[in-house]
Amino acid sequence: MTISLTQTSIFKDRWTVEVVDDGSLVGDGNSIALDSEGNPHISYVDKQTSSLKYAFWDGGEWNLESVDNEILVGTSETYIDNHDVIHIIYTHELTGIGHYDKYAQKSGDEWDVMTLDFNGRWSPIIDIDSEGRMMLVQSQYYSENSALMIFKWVEGGPPEPPDIQSEGIITSSDLVFGSDDSVHILYQERIGQFYSEAFYLTYYGTYEDGEWVLSLIENRSMYVGDVLNFRPAYSLFLDSDNEPSLFYINQSQVLVRKHLSGNEWKDEPVYPETAKVDEYSYDNLPVASCRIDIDTKGNFHILLIGDTKDHLIYGKQSGGQWVFETVLSSTKVGQGDLVIDSYGNVHISHFNEITGNLEYIKGQTTKYDNYIFTANTITIAVVIIWLAISYSKGKESRDNHQE
């Protein structure tokens, strides 16, 4: 028997919230990363000025900077390499068939900004290997009904993996380096027209001996009505043994983890845990969006926004179980991101849609956090307490006898 105590049952008010930028309509499209000293860095969009902004904590206060004052619409992803250099990928402009993206790198006190090649229907993805080199993958239209996935080192590196030509249009992708710098790719493609029946194929692949080894892990057939409710953006993560896990929100708004069990991919509902993977009531759609990170021990951490947007929920995988707690409630929560530091502390960037401010939220870990008591531990504790009580009663009896 194992008894798990949730974090909120042990202590209260462990979440601290502070305003980073109190301008009007600032903070959407945010992304958070930590430098080598554990200080948070946040990229975000200022909708009033149509600009990309950047905030960082220097150990004493927040510092705000403008990165690009010429964006029409924006989402961003922030990365920090081994040399504490800041890298940001962000959407610059949407068009009828795709969007344009930019890449910014901080050099000293200045930002170097470059426009990337025209992208398809999905933003470019980057990841950083153990030597601090950054690889970027973009999807570009190859023909009317197919696309190319192109792999590039941002500032040089070993030979790049060959392009992947899809049979359909790329709708989402993710790129991750393994602990041995092996390259892992995840992508989904749509075959068929958007306004009629279409097939959504999801592939997982590894780059081995100069070529891609790809495996089809899911094939869904959907009509336009289903597609409007189901456009899963898969996220790829690797554990310390480079075993892959994929996370996505399915058509029933259930957060699902797909992982390898032997040679077979298994689906595990994460939130709500009691839901069936492909069956859930549309009267109570629980998950609107999520962000995920993995800590140094291989445990997953999740930031969830409920479909009604009145709760910001944090979840952690611990001892094979998921533990969830509410970070914010009774407010109209907006888009957010999270990252976990080496001590297990949770760092969250959040756009408060009521105040229009960018917020930073920290979840402090204590030695009691997520503590697991086993049956043996409880048994030993009970025996110790019983012996203490018996000794106390025996001493009292002896004292009375002596009197």
C-alpha positions as CSV (number, residue, x, y, z in Angstrom):
1,M,0.0,0.0,0.0
2,T,1.3,3.5,-0.9
3,I,-0.3,6.7,0.5
4,S,0.4,9.8,-1.6
5,L,-0.1,13.2,-0.1
6,T,-0.7,16.1,-2.6
7,Q,1.3,19.2,-2.3
8,T,-1.7,21.3,-1.3
9,S,-2.5,19.0,1.7
10,I,0.9,19.7,3.3
11,F,1.2,23.4,3.1
12,K,-0.7,26.4,1.7
13,D,0.2,29.5,-0.3
14,R,3.2,28.0,-1.9
15,W,2.5,29.9,-5.1
16,T,3.8,33.5,-5.3
17,V,2.5,35.8,-8.1
18,E,4.1,39.0,-9.2
19,V,3.5,41.4,-12.1
20,V,6.4,41.6,-14.5
21,D,4.9,44.1,-17.0
22,D,1.8,46.1,-16.1
23,G,1.2,47.6,-19.5
24,S,-2.2,47.1,-21.2
25,L,-2.5,43.9,-23.2
26,V,1.0,42.7,-22.6
27,G,2.0,39.1,-22.0
28,D,0.2,37.0,-24.5
29,G,2.3,34.5,-26.6
30,N,4.7,34.2,-23.7
31,S,7.5,31.6,-23.2
32,I,9.8,31.2,-20.2
33,A,13.3,29.7,-19.8
34,L,16.0,29.7,-17.1
35,D,19.7,30.6,-17.3
36,S,22.5,28.8,-15.7
37,E,21.9,30.6,-12.4
38,G,18.2,29.7,-12.4
39,N,17.0,33.3,-13.3
40,P,13.8,33.4,-15.4
41,H,13.7,35.0,-18.9
42,I,10.4,35.6,-20.6
43,S,9.5,36.5,-24.2
44,Y,6.0,37.9,-24.8
45,V,3.9,40.0,-27.1
46,D,2.7,43.6,-26.5
47,K,-0.5,43.8,-28.5
48,Q,-0.9,47.5,-28.1
49,T,2.4,48.4,-29.8
50,S,2.5,45.2,-32.0
51,S,6.0,44.4,-30.6
52,L,7.9,41.4,-29.2
53,K,9.2,42.1,-25.7
54,Y,11.7,40.3,-23.4
55,A,11.9,40.4,-19.6
56,F,14.6,38.9,-17.3
57,W,15.2,38.7,-13.6
58,D,18.8,39.8,-12.7
59,G,18.5,38.6,-9.1
60,G,17.1,41.9,-7.8
61,E,14.6,43.2,-10.2
62,W,12.8,42.7,-13.6
63,N,14.3,44.3,-16.6
64,L,12.2,44.9,-19.7
65,E,13.4,45.2,-23.3
66,S,11.9,45.5,-26.8
67,V,13.1,42.9,-29.3
68,D,11.1,43.7,-32.5
69,N,8.7,46.6,-33.0
70,E,7.4,45.4,-36.3
71,I,5.3,42.3,-35.7
72,L,1.6,41.9,-36.8
73,V,0.7,38.9,-34.7
74,G,2.9,36.8,-32.4
75,T,3.6,33.7,-30.4
76,S,7.1,33.1,-29.1
77,E,9.4,30.4,-27.9
78,T,12.5,31.2,-25.7
79,Y,15.6,29.1,-25.5
80,I,18.8,29.6,-23.5
81,D,22.0,27.7,-24.6
82,N,24.9,26.4,-22.5
83,H,26.6,29.9,-22.7
84,D,23.5,31.7,-21.5
85,V,22.8,33.2,-24.9
86,I,19.1,34.0,-25.4
87,H,17.3,32.7,-28.6
88,I,13.7,33.5,-29.5
89,I,11.6,32.1,-32.4
90,Y,8.4,34.0,-33.0
91,T,5.6,34.4,-35.5
92,H,5.7,37.7,-37.4
93,E,2.8,37.6,-39.7
94,L,-0.1,35.3,-40.6
95,T,-1.2,34.9,-44.2
96,G,-4.0,32.9,-45.8
97,I,-1.8,29.8,-46.3
98,G,0.7,30.0,-43.6
99,H,2.9,32.5,-41.7
100,Y,6.3,34.2,-41.6
101,D,8.6,33.7,-38.7
102,K,11.6,35.5,-37.2
103,Y,14.6,34.5,-35.1
104,A,16.2,36.8,-32.6
105,Q,19.5,36.3,-30.7
106,K,20.8,38.6,-28.0
107,S,24.4,39.7,-28.6
108,G,25.6,41.9,-25.8
109,D,23.0,44.6,-25.2
110,E,21.6,44.3,-28.8
111,W,19.2,42.0,-30.5
112,D,20.1,40.4,-33.9
113,V,16.9,39.7,-35.8
114,M,16.5,37.8,-39.0
115,T,13.5,36.7,-41.0
116,L,13.3,33.0,-41.6
117,D,12.2,31.5,-44.9
118,F,8.5,31.3,-45.5
119,N,7.0,28.6,-43.3
120,G,4.1,26.3,-43.9
121,R,1.2,25.9,-41.5
122,W,3.4,25.4,-38.4
123,S,6.0,27.5,-36.6
124,P,9.6,26.3,-36.8
125,I,11.0,24.3,-33.9
126,I,14.4,24.4,-32.4
127,D,16.4,22.5,-29.8
128,I,19.9,22.7,-28.4
129,D,22.4,19.8,-28.2
130,S,24.9,19.1,-25.4
131,E,27.5,21.4,-27.0
132,G,25.1,24.4,-27.2
133,R,24.5,24.1,-30.9
134,M,21.0,24.9,-32.1
135,M,19.1,23.1,-34.8
136,L,16.1,24.4,-36.5
137,V,13.4,22.5,-38.4
138,Q,11.0,24.2,-40.7
139,S,8.2,22.9,-42.8
140,Q,7.9,24.4,-46.3
141,Y,5.4,23.7,-49.1
142,Y,6.9,21.4,-51.6
143,S,3.9,21.2,-53.9
144,E,0.2,21.9,-53.5
145,N,-0.4,18.8,-51.3
146,S,3.0,18.0,-49.9
147,A,5.7,19.6,-47.8
148,L,9.4,19.4,-46.9
149,M,10.8,19.3,-43.4
150,I,14.2,21.1,-43.6
151,F,16.8,20.8,-40.8
152,K,19.4,23.5,-40.3
153,W,22.1,24.4,-37.8
154,V,21.6,28.0,-36.8
155,E,25.3,28.7,-36.5
156,G,27.0,25.6,-37.9
157,G,27.5,22.1,-36.8
158,P,28.0,18.6,-38.1
159,P,26.3,17.5,-41.3
160,E,22.5,18.2,-41.1
161,P,20.0,15.4,-41.4
162,P,18.4,15.1,-44.9
163,D,15.0,16.8,-45.6
164,I,11.9,14.8,-45.0
165,Q,9.3,15.0,-47.8
166,S,5.8,14.3,-46.5
167,E,2.9,12.9,-48.5
168,G,0.6,15.6,-47.1
169,I,0.7,19.1,-45.5
170,I,2.7,19.3,-42.2
171,T,0.3,20.4,-39.4
172,S,2.6,20.1,-36.3
173,S,6.1,19.0,-35.5
174,D,8.6,18.7,-32.6
175,L,12.4,18.2,-32.4
176,V,14.4,16.9,-29.4
177,F,18.0,15.9,-28.9
178,G,18.6,12.8,-26.8
179,S,21.1,12.7,-23.9
180,D,23.6,11.3,-26.5
181,D,22.8,14.1,-29.0
182,S,20.7,11.7,-31.1
183,V,18.1,13.5,-33.1
184,H,14.4,12.6,-32.6
185,I,11.5,14.0,-34.7
186,L,7.8,14.0,-34.3
187,Y,5.4,15.3,-36.9
188,Q,1.8,15.1,-38.1
189,E,0.7,15.5,-41.7
190,R,-2.7,15.9,-43.3
191,I,-3.6,14.0,-46.5
192,G,-6.8,15.2,-48.2
193,Q,-8.7,18.4,-48.3
194,F,-9.5,20.4,-45.2
195,Y,-13.1,20.8,-46.1
196,S,-13.8,17.1,-46.7
197,E,-12.5,13.8,-45.3
198,A,-8.9,14.0,-44.4
199,F,-6.3,11.6,-42.9
200,Y,-4.1,12.7,-40.1
201,L,-0.9,10.7,-39.9
202,T,1.5,11.0,-37.0
203,Y,5.2,9.9,-37.4
204,Y,8.0,9.4,-34.9
205,G,11.6,9.1,-36.2
206,T,15.2,9.0,-35.2
207,Y,18.2,9.9,-37.3
208,E,20.5,6.9,-37.4
209,D,23.6,6.3,-39.6
210,G,22.9,9.1,-42.0
211,E,19.2,8.4,-42.6
212,W,15.8,8.8,-41.0
213,V,14.1,5.8,-39.4
214,L,10.4,6.7,-39.3
215,S,7.5,4.8,-37.9
216,L,3.8,5.6,-38.2
217,I,2.3,5.7,-34.7
218,E,-1.2,7.0,-35.5
219,N,-3.6,7.3,-38.4
220,R,-6.9,9.1,-38.0
221,S,-9.6,9.7,-40.6
222,M,-11.8,12.8,-39.9
223,Y,-14.3,15.0,-41.6
224,V,-14.5,18.7,-41.4
225,G,-16.7,18.8,-38.3
226,D,-14.2,16.6,-36.4
227,V,-11.2,18.6,-37.7
228,L,-12.6,21.8,-36.3
229,N,-12.6,20.3,-32.8
230,F,-9.4,18.3,-33.1
231,R,-6.1,19.7,-34.2
232,P,-3.7,18.1,-31.8
233,A,-0.3,19.7,-31.4
234,Y,1.9,16.9,-30.2
235,S,4.9,17.5,-27.8
236,L,7.8,15.1,-27.8
237,F,9.9,14.3,-24.7
238,L,12.7,11.8,-24.0
239,D,13.6,10.3,-20.6
240,S,17.1,9.6,-19.4
241,D,17.2,6.4,-21.5
242,N,16.0,8.3,-24.6
243,E,12.6,6.6,-24.5
244,P,10.0,8.8,-26.2
245,S,6.7,10.1,-24.7
246,L,4.2,12.1,-26.7
247,F,1.6,14.4,-25.2
248,Y,-1.5,15.8,-27.0
249,I,-5.1,16.9,-26.3
250,N,-7.5,14.6,-28.1
251,Q,-10.8,15.4,-29.8
252,S,-12.6,14.9,-26.4
253,Q,-10.3,17.5,-24.8
254,V,-8.5,14.9,-22.7
255,L,-4.8,15.3,-22.2
256,V,-3.2,12.0,-23.3
257,R,0.3,10.6,-23.0
258,K,1.4,8.2,-25.7
259,H,4.4,6.1,-24.9
260,L,6.2,3.0,-26.0
261,S,5.5,-0.3,-24.1
262,G,7.8,-2.8,-25.7
263,N,7.2,-2.3,-29.5
264,E,3.7,-1.0,-29.0
265,W,2.5,2.6,-28.5
266,K,0.1,2.9,-25.5
267,D,-2.3,5.7,-24.7
268,E,-2.6,6.9,-21.1
269,P,-5.1,9.6,-20.1
270,V,-3.4,12.2,-17.9
271,Y,-6.1,14.7,-17.2
272,P,-8.7,13.9,-16.2
273,E,-7.1,10.5,-15.2
274,T,-10.5,8.8,-15.1
275,A,-11.5,9.6,-18.6
276,K,-11.4,7.2,-21.5
277,V,-9.0,8.2,-24.2
278,D,-11.6,8.6,-26.9
279,E,-14.7,9.1,-24.9
280,Y,-15.6,12.1,-22.9
281,S,-18.7,14.3,-22.4
282,Y,-18.7,17.4,-24.5
283,D,-20.8,19.0,-21.7
284,N,-17.6,19.3,-19.6
285,L,-14.5,19.8,-21.8
286,P,-11.7,19.9,-19.2
287,V,-8.5,21.0,-21.1
288,A,-8.1,23.9,-23.5
289,S,-4.3,24.0,-23.7
290,C,-1.3,22.8,-21.9
291,R,2.5,23.2,-21.6
292,I,4.9,20.5,-20.4
293,D,8.4,20.2,-19.1
294,I,10.5,17.3,-17.7
295,D,12.8,17.6,-14.6
296,T,16.3,16.1,-14.0
297,K,14.7,13.0,-12.4
298,G,12.6,12.3,-15.5
299,N,9.3,13.4,-14.0
300,F,6.8,15.3,-16.2
301,H,5.3,18.7,-15.1
302,I,2.2,20.1,-16.8
303,L,0.5,23.5,-16.8
304,L,-3.2,23.2,-17.8
305,I,-5.8,25.8,-18.7
306,G,-9.3,24.5,-18.4
307,D,-11.8,25.0,-21.2
308,T,-13.8,27.6,-19.2
309,K,-10.5,29.5,-18.6
310,D,-11.2,30.0,-14.9
311,H,-8.5,27.7,-13.5
312,L,-4.8,27.4,-14.1
313,I,-3.8,23.9,-13.0
314,Y,-0.4,22.4,-12.3
315,G,0.3,18.7,-12.4
316,K,3.3,16.6,-11.6
317,Q,4.2,13.0,-12.3
318,S,5.6,11.4,-9.1
319,G,6.1,7.7,-8.3
320,G,4.0,6.6,-11.3
321,Q,1.1,8.8,-10.2
322,W,-0.2,12.3,-11.3
323,V,-0.8,14.9,-8.6
324,F,-2.7,18.1,-9.6
325,E,-3.4,21.3,-7.8
326,T,-4.9,24.7,-8.7
327,V,-2.5,27.6,-9.1
328,L,-5.0,30.3,-10.0
329,S,-8.8,30.4,-9.9
330,S,-11.7,32.8,-10.0
331,T,-10.1,34.8,-12.7
332,K,-10.0,34.6,-16.5
333,V,-6.6,32.9,-17.0
334,G,-4.8,33.3,-20.2
335,Q,-1.9,31.7,-22.0
336,G,1.0,30.5,-19.9
337,D,4.2,28.5,-20.0
338,L,6.3,26.6,-17.4
339,V,9.9,25.4,-16.8
340,I,11.4,23.4,-13.9
341,D,14.7,24.3,-12.3
342,S,17.3,21.8,-11.0
343,Y,15.8,21.9,-7.5
344,G,12.3,21.0,-8.7
345,N,10.9,24.5,-8.3
346,V,8.2,25.5,-10.8
347,H,8.5,28.8,-12.8
348,I,5.4,30.0,-14.7
349,S,4.9,32.9,-17.1
350,H,1.2,33.9,-17.4
351,F,-0.9,36.4,-19.3
352,N,-3.7,37.7,-17.1
353,E,-6.6,38.4,-19.4
354,I,-8.5,40.5,-16.8
355,T,-5.7,43.0,-16.0
356,G,-3.8,42.6,-19.3
357,N,-0.5,42.1,-17.5
358,L,2.3,39.7,-17.7
359,E,2.7,37.7,-14.5
360,Y,5.5,35.5,-13.1
361,I,4.4,32.7,-10.8
362,K,6.8,30.6,-8.7
363,G,6.0,27.3,-7.0
364,Q,8.4,26.7,-4.1
365,T,9.4,23.2,-3.3
366,T,10.0,22.1,0.3
367,K,11.4,18.9,1.7
368,Y,7.8,17.8,2.3
369,D,6.7,18.4,-1.2
370,N,5.1,15.3,-2.8
371,Y,6.4,13.2,0.0
372,I,5.5,9.5,-0.3
373,F,4.9,7.3,2.7
374,T,5.1,3.6,2.2
375,A,3.2,1.0,4.3
376,N,6.5,-0.1,5.9
377,T,7.3,3.4,6.9
378,I,3.9,3.8,8.5
379,T,4.2,0.4,10.3
380,I,7.6,1.4,11.7
381,A,6.2,4.8,12.9
382,V,3.2,3.1,14.6
383,V,5.6,0.6,16.4
384,I,7.8,3.5,17.6
385,I,4.8,5.4,18.9
386,W,3.4,2.3,20.6
387,L,6.8,1.7,22.3
388,A,7.0,5.3,23.4
389,I,3.5,5.1,24.9
390,S,4.2,1.8,26.6
391,Y,7.5,3.1,28.0
392,S,5.7,6.2,29.3
393,K,3.0,4.2,31.0
394,G,5.5,1.7,32.4
395,K,7.6,4.5,33.9
396,E,4.4,6.1,35.4
397,S,3.5,2.8,36.9
398,R,7.0,2.3,38.4
399,D,7.0,5.8,39.8
400,N,3.6,5.2,41.5
401,H,4.8,1.9,42.9
402,Q,7.9,3.5,44.4
403,E,5.7,6.1,46.1
